[in-house]
Amino acid sequence: MPLQRTQTYSNPGALTTQSWNCDPSIAPFNVGIACIVTGTVSYKLQYSYDTLDSPTATDSDASWIDSTTIPAGTATSKEQVFTTPIARVRLVFASGTGSVKMTMLQGLSTN
């Protein structure tokens, strides 16, 4: 069964979500992230190479990289596909009175 997760963030205001883990050991690596916007929000997607078994296991200790596909100030529905291994993803909201439904899907290894 592929790794799949969906959550809706309603009226997020200024919020950083808890990260979602990916499995960077799956080959070939492919993770799809879809963010479906309803209403008014301003958000961005971040990702990290820091795994949960590293010294930077907590979100606050991890190094985060802003997505260039879903950058700060995004206000519409967007998607991003990662084809190189990453460890986790999260959303950062600047403001919002609407909602964002975030879905992540990662397939199984073919090896």
MDTraj code that builds the backbone (N, CA, C; nanometers):
import mdtraj as md
import numpy as np

residues = "MET PRO LEU GLN ARG THR GLN THR TYR SER ASN PRO GLY ALA LEU THR THR GLN SER TRP ASN CYS ASP PRO SER ILE ALA PRO PHE ASN VAL GLY ILE ALA CYS ILE VAL THR GLY THR VAL SER TYR LYS LEU GLN TYR SER TYR ASP THR LEU ASP SER PRO THR ALA THR ASP SER ASP ALA SER TRP ILE ASP SER THR THR ILE PRO ALA GLY THR ALA THR SER LYS GLU GLN VAL PHE THR THR PRO ILE ALA ARG VAL ARG LEU VAL PHE ALA SER GLY THR GLY SER VAL LYS MET THR MET LEU GLN GLY LEU SER THR ASN".split()
xyz = np.array([
    [0.0842, -0.1176, 0.0000],
    [0.0000, 0.0000, 0.0000],
    [0.0887, 0.1238, 0.0000],
    [0.0638, 0.2206, -0.0872],
    [0.1447, 0.3425, -0.0884],
    [0.1214, 0.4258, 0.0372],
    [0.2196, 0.5107, 0.0651],
    [0.2085, 0.6033, 0.1777],
    [0.1188, 0.7183, 0.1345],
    [0.0065, 0.7372, 0.2041],
    [-0.0857, 0.8440, 0.1692],
    [-0.1357, 0.9112, 0.2956],
    [-0.1455, 1.0431, 0.2881],
    [-0.1960, 1.1196, 0.4018],
    [-0.2697, 1.2409, 0.3489],
    [-0.3808, 1.2752, 0.4131],
    [-0.4585, 1.3931, 0.3773],
    [-0.5031, 1.4632, 0.5040],
    [-0.4941, 1.5951, 0.5028],
    [-0.5436, 1.6741, 0.6160],
    [-0.5865, 1.8108, 0.5637],
    [-0.6945, 1.8622, 0.6218],
    [-0.7423, 1.9958, 0.5880],
    [-0.7121, 2.0899, 0.7034],
    [-0.6519, 2.2027, 0.6704],
    [-0.6214, 2.3069, 0.7683],
    [-0.7190, 2.4208, 0.7430],
    [-0.8112, 2.4446, 0.8376],
    [-0.9153, 2.5463, 0.8230],
    [-0.8831, 2.6691, 0.9061],
    [-0.9041, 2.7867, 0.8472],
    [-0.8781, 2.9142, 0.9147],
    [-0.7432, 2.9125, 0.9882],
    [-0.6338, 2.8866, 0.9152],
    [-0.5064, 2.8638, 0.9820],
    [-0.4417, 2.9876, 1.0420],
    [-0.4791, 3.1084, 0.9957],
    [-0.4101, 3.2271, 1.0458],
    [-0.2623, 3.2131, 1.0190],
    [-0.1786, 3.2475, 1.1158],
    [-0.0337, 3.2263, 1.1053],
    [-0.0023, 3.0953, 1.1769],
    [0.0364, 2.9937, 1.1018],
    [0.0531, 2.8597, 1.1569],
    [0.1614, 2.7855, 1.0808],
    [0.2454, 2.7128, 1.1521],
    [0.3373, 2.6173, 1.0910],
    [0.2896, 2.4790, 1.1313],
    [0.2601, 2.3959, 1.0323],
    [0.2062, 2.2633, 1.0614],
    [0.3164, 2.1688, 1.1074],
    [0.2776, 2.0638, 1.1748],
    [0.3708, 1.9574, 1.2095],
    [0.4110, 1.8871, 1.0797],
    [0.5370, 1.8446, 1.0711],
    [0.5850, 1.7844, 0.9468],
    [0.5250, 1.6459, 0.9233],
    [0.5232, 1.6091, 0.7958],
    [0.4832, 1.4758, 0.7529],
    [0.6078, 1.4049, 0.7027],
    [0.6264, 1.2814, 0.7424],
    [0.7443, 1.2043, 0.7041],
    [0.7272, 1.1378, 0.5683],
    [0.8354, 1.1354, 0.4936],
    [0.8450, 1.0593, 0.3701],
    [0.9405, 0.9429, 0.3964],
    [0.9466, 0.8482, 0.3051],
    [1.0425, 0.7389, 0.3171],
    [1.1491, 0.7571, 0.2100],
    [1.2641, 0.8181, 0.2457],
    [1.3667, 0.8452, 0.1458],
    [1.4381, 0.7202, 0.0943],
    [1.4114, 0.6034, 0.1533],
    [1.4775, 0.4803, 0.1090],
    [1.4058, 0.4140, -0.0081],
    [1.2869, 0.4599, -0.0435],
    [1.2126, 0.3993, -0.1540],
    [1.2754, 0.4399, -0.2868],
    [1.2961, 0.3396, -0.3745],
    [1.3550, 0.3663, -0.5061],
    [1.2656, 0.3068, -0.6139],
    [1.2327, 0.3814, -0.7166],
    [1.2672, 0.5222, -0.7336],
    [1.1833, 0.6091, -0.6404],
    [1.2425, 0.7199, -0.5977],
    [1.1753, 0.8096, -0.5041],
    [1.0809, 0.9016, -0.5806],
    [0.9561, 0.9033, -0.5409],
    [0.8551, 0.9943, -0.5964],
    [0.7543, 1.0255, -0.4879],
    [0.7384, 1.1542, -0.4579],
    [0.6366, 1.1998, -0.3630],
    [0.5600, 1.3127, -0.4297],
    [0.4291, 1.2997, -0.4312],
    [0.3430, 1.4054, -0.4822],
    [0.2726, 1.4745, -0.3679],
    [0.2721, 1.6083, -0.3726],
    [0.2030, 1.6897, -0.2728],
    [0.1025, 1.7764, -0.3470],
    [-0.0234, 1.7718, -0.3061],
    [-0.1263, 1.8579, -0.3630],
    [-0.1851, 1.9434, -0.2521],
    [-0.1977, 2.0728, -0.2778],
    [-0.2587, 2.1665, -0.1833],
    [-0.3772, 2.2312, -0.2537],
    [-0.4965, 2.1999, -0.2067],
    [-0.6195, 2.2509, -0.2663],
    [-0.6744, 2.3613, -0.1763],
    [-0.6835, 2.4823, -0.2317],
    [-0.7222, 2.6008, -0.1552],
    [-0.8699, 2.6314, -0.1739],
    [-0.9357, 2.6626, -0.0643],
    [-1.0712, 2.7156, -0.0640],
    [-1.0688, 2.8437, 0.0185],
    [-1.1198, 2.9516, -0.0360],
    [-1.1203, 3.0774, 0.0384],
    [-0.9896, 3.1526, 0.0212],
    [-0.9493, 3.2225, 0.1274],
    [-0.8326, 3.3105, 0.1223],
    [-0.7255, 3.2606, 0.2188],
    [-0.6090, 3.2268, 0.1636],
    [-0.4942, 3.1865, 0.2451],
    [-0.3666, 3.2372, 0.1795],
    [-0.2612, 3.2459, 0.2578],
    [-0.1268, 3.2737, 0.2089],
    [-0.0362, 3.1711, 0.2757],
    [0.0289, 3.0879, 0.1934],
    [0.1051, 2.9770, 0.2499],
    [0.2275, 2.9450, 0.1643],
    [0.3117, 2.8549, 0.2176],
    [0.4239, 2.8002, 0.1418],
    [0.4480, 2.6572, 0.1868],
    [0.5153, 2.5803, 0.1031],
    [0.5553, 2.4439, 0.1340],
    [0.7044, 2.4443, 0.1651],
    [0.7429, 2.3722, 0.2688],
    [0.8835, 2.3549, 0.3018],
    [0.9156, 2.2060, 0.3072],
    [1.0435, 2.1728, 0.2798],
    [1.0885, 2.0353, 0.2907],
    [1.2243, 2.0310, 0.3595],
    [1.2587, 1.9130, 0.4107],
    [1.3829, 1.8962, 0.4851],
    [1.4471, 1.7636, 0.4486],
    [1.5794, 1.7610, 0.4545],
    [1.6550, 1.6380, 0.4374],
    [1.6853, 1.5722, 0.5718],
    [1.6497, 1.6377, 0.6803],
    [1.6757, 1.5862, 0.8145],
    [1.5732, 1.4792, 0.8500],
    [1.6215, 1.3578, 0.8741],
    [1.5325, 1.2474, 0.9087],
    [1.5023, 1.2486, 1.0584],
    [1.4035, 1.1729, 1.0967],
    [1.3645, 1.1682, 1.2375],
    [1.4652, 1.0951, 1.3256],
    [1.5564, 1.0198, 1.2658],
    [1.6578, 0.9520, 1.3466],
    [1.7886, 1.0309, 1.3530],
    [1.7864, 1.1543, 1.3020],
    [1.9049, 1.2396, 1.3073],
    [1.9016, 1.3236, 1.4350],
    [2.0119, 1.3921, 1.4659],
    [2.0124, 1.4803, 1.5836],
    [1.9100, 1.5944, 1.5722],
    [1.8629, 1.6212, 1.4500],
    [1.7633, 1.7262, 1.4286],
    [1.6250, 1.6641, 1.4119],
    [1.5913, 1.5749, 1.5015],
    [1.4676, 1.4979, 1.4889],
    [1.3425, 1.5831, 1.5050],
    [1.3479, 1.6909, 1.5809],
    [1.2290, 1.7733, 1.5984],
    [1.2177, 1.8740, 1.4841],
    [1.0966, 1.9171, 1.4562],
    [1.0752, 2.0155, 1.3499],
    [1.1516, 2.1441, 1.3757],
    [1.1571, 2.1872, 1.5008],
    [1.2239, 2.3143, 1.5313],
    [1.3748, 2.3049, 1.5136],
    [1.4322, 2.1856, 1.5219],
    [1.5762, 2.1680, 1.5033],
    [1.6158, 2.1384, 1.3589],
    [1.5205, 2.1012, 1.2760],
    [1.5504, 2.0641, 1.1373],
    [1.5832, 2.1878, 1.0534],
    [1.6564, 2.1651, 0.9457],
    [1.6828, 2.2703, 0.8464],
    [1.5761, 2.2603, 0.7391],
    [1.5071, 2.3702, 0.7124],
    [1.3952, 2.3713, 0.6188],
    [1.4303, 2.4505, 0.4941],
    [1.3830, 2.4028, 0.3792],
    [1.4052, 2.4672, 0.2499],
    [1.2690, 2.5035, 0.1925],
    [1.2547, 2.6281, 0.1482],
    [1.1294, 2.6710, 0.0872],
    [1.1170, 2.6132, -0.0537],
    [1.0026, 2.5611, -0.0855],
    [0.9732, 2.5104, -0.2190],
    [0.9732, 2.6263, -0.3185],
    [1.0294, 2.6037, -0.4369],
    [1.0215, 2.7049, -0.5424],
    [0.8918, 2.6903, -0.6225],
    [0.8265, 2.5752, -0.6103],
    [0.7001, 2.5506, -0.6792],
    [0.5817, 2.6043, -0.5998],
    [0.5899, 2.5957, -0.4671],
    [0.4857, 2.6471, -0.3782],
    [0.5548, 2.7424, -0.2797],
    [0.5930, 2.8627, -0.3286],
    [0.6713, 2.9558, -0.2465],
    [0.5851, 3.0370, -0.1512],
    [0.6508, 3.1152, -0.0677],
    [0.5791, 3.2067, 0.0232],
    [0.4853, 3.2953, -0.0577],
    [0.3678, 3.3187, -0.0023],
    [0.2683, 3.4031, -0.0675],
    [0.1770, 3.3293, -0.1629],
    [0.1895, 3.1972, -0.1718],
    [0.0997, 3.1203, -0.2578],
    [-0.0425, 3.1320, -0.2040],
    [-0.1364, 3.1584, -0.2936],
    [-0.2756, 3.1781, -0.2526],
    [-0.3724, 3.0911, -0.3335],
    [-0.3183, 3.0071, -0.4217],
    [-0.4010, 2.9225, -0.5069],
    [-0.3627, 2.7763, -0.4876],
    [-0.4431, 2.6883, -0.5442],
    [-0.4137, 2.5451, -0.5388],
    [-0.2887, 2.5156, -0.6205],
    [-0.2008, 2.4329, -0.5653],
    [-0.0747, 2.3987, -0.6317],
    [-0.0396, 2.2547, -0.6018],
    [0.0526, 2.2009, -0.6822],
    [0.1069, 2.0685, -0.6556],
    [0.2565, 2.0697, -0.6788],
    [0.3265, 1.9778, -0.6123],
    [0.4698, 1.9608, -0.6321],
    [0.5015, 1.8128, -0.6287],
    [0.5927, 1.7721, -0.7166],
    [0.6414, 1.6352, -0.7192],
    [0.7904, 1.6375, -0.6879],
    [0.8299, 1.5593, -0.5896],
    [0.9709, 1.5435, -0.5544],
    [1.0205, 1.4121, -0.6142],
    [1.1300, 1.4168, -0.6891],
    [1.1868, 1.2955, -0.7486],
    [1.3248, 1.2635, -0.6915],
    [1.3737, 1.3468, -0.6030],
    [1.4959, 1.3169, -0.5293],
    [1.4565, 1.3020, -0.3827],
    [1.5214, 1.2137, -0.3094],
    [1.4786, 1.1842, -0.1718],
    [1.4779, 1.3066, -0.0801],
    [1.3688, 1.3201, -0.0079],
    [1.3543, 1.4168, 0.1001],
    [1.3017, 1.3405, 0.2208],
    [1.3159, 1.3995, 0.3393],
    [1.2740, 1.3287, 0.4611],
    [1.1354, 1.3687, 0.5094],
    [1.0997, 1.4963, 0.4937],
    [0.9699, 1.5417, 0.5441],
    [0.9286, 1.6738, 0.4805],
    [0.7991, 1.7032, 0.4930],
    [0.7407, 1.8256, 0.4380],
    [0.6493, 1.8889, 0.5420],
    [0.6233, 2.0181, 0.5234],
    [0.5273, 2.0880, 0.6095],
    [0.4768, 2.2109, 0.5369],
    [0.3650, 2.2662, 0.5861],
    [0.3119, 2.3922, 0.5360],
    [0.3360, 2.5016, 0.6383],
    [0.3596, 2.6211, 0.5880],
    [0.3725, 2.7399, 0.6724],
    [0.2727, 2.8421, 0.6198],
    [0.1791, 2.8804, 0.7049],
    [0.0766, 2.9778, 0.6684],
    [0.1151, 3.1152, 0.7221],
    [0.1038, 3.2176, 0.6370],
    [0.1237, 3.3552, 0.6813],
    [-0.0086, 3.4116, 0.7326],
    [-0.1179, 3.3730, 0.6664],
    [-0.2510, 3.4181, 0.7068],
    [-0.3537, 3.3294, 0.6380],
    [-0.4756, 3.3379, 0.6855],
    [-0.5783, 3.2614, 0.6180],
    [-0.7085, 3.2530, 0.6925],
    [-0.8160, 3.2759, 0.6184],
    [-0.9502, 3.2552, 0.6711],
    [-1.0221, 3.1483, 0.5905],
    [-0.9512, 3.0897, 0.4950],
    [-1.0053, 2.9800, 0.4169],
    [-0.9488, 2.8485, 0.4665],
    [-0.9237, 2.7568, 0.3727],
    [-0.8671, 2.6283, 0.4108],
    [-0.7761, 2.5760, 0.3005],
    [-0.6865, 2.4871, 0.3402],
    [-0.6007, 2.4154, 0.2467],
    [-0.6102, 2.2672, 0.2802],
    [-0.6471, 2.1890, 0.1806],
    [-0.6473, 2.0438, 0.1943],
    [-0.5162, 1.9944, 0.1329],
    [-0.4295, 1.9408, 0.2186],
    [-0.2998, 1.8911, 0.1732],
    [-0.3045, 1.7398, 0.1652],
    [-0.2625, 1.6861, 0.0512],
    [-0.2555, 1.5416, 0.0307],
    [-0.1148, 1.5056, -0.0135],
    [-0.0593, 1.4020, 0.0474],
    [0.0724, 1.3509, 0.0091],
    [0.0569, 1.2059, -0.0309],
    [0.1204, 1.1688, -0.1413],
    [0.1156, 1.0313, -0.1883],
    [0.2565, 0.9894, -0.2297],
    [0.3027, 0.8783, -0.1756],
    [0.4324, 0.8213, -0.2117],
    [0.4128, 0.6755, -0.2460],
    [0.4598, 0.6364, -0.3636],
    [0.4456, 0.4984, -0.4075],
    [0.5413, 0.4045, -0.3375],
    [0.5300, 0.2771, -0.3695],
    [0.6149, 0.1735, -0.3131],
    [0.7380, 0.1533, -0.3980],
    [0.8390, 0.0887, -0.3425],
    [0.9629, 0.0603, -0.4131],
    [0.9381, -0.0422, -0.5225],
    [1.0079, -0.0255, -0.6340],
    [0.9993, -0.1227, -0.7437],
    [1.1212, -0.2135, -0.7438],
    [1.2079, -0.1969, -0.6481],
    [1.3300, -0.2813, -0.6400],
    [1.3066, -0.4026, -0.5522],
])
top = md.Topology()
chain = top.add_chain()
for i, resn in enumerate(residues, 1):
    res = top.add_residue(resn, chain, resSeq=i)
    for name in ("N", "CA", "C"):
        top.add_atom(name, md.element.get_by_symbol(name[0]), res)
traj = md.Trajectory(xyz[None], top)
